[in-house]
Amino acid sequence: VVDTGDGAGDGADSKAALEALDAAVAALHRWAAKEEHWKLLVAWHRAHGYAATALAALDEHLAKEKGPPPKEKLELRLELLRELGWQHWVDNAKALLLLKYPQSYPPPFNSV
């Protein structure tokens, strides 16, 4: 379990959890390329408070992806921009998200 920054865990528990996570991620990197577990990599950077690095890792993954990115990944990108405090980028990303996935489409098309 990793401290999500909500203040629920004490410092020693969250530090031990981060150390365990670091060891697990390092072991995983020995066996698999970072591109294969992008979601874990983004979560790892967020757990350490590196929102900008998490955004860079996500953007790198999105650039390599074939086809349009799914809505879930664009929403994650929006969360990272919000964590960085870049409100103008958040507003732009929300507008682009509405263009790509308008709410007026029937459910099979707006819940991609």
Secondary structure, 3 states (H helix, E strand, C coil): CCCCCCCCCCHHHHHHHHHHHHHHHHHHHHHCCHHHHHHHHHHHHHHCCCHHHHHHHHHHHHHHCCCCCCHHHHHHHHHHHHHHCCHHHHHHHHHHHHHHCCCCCCHHHHCC
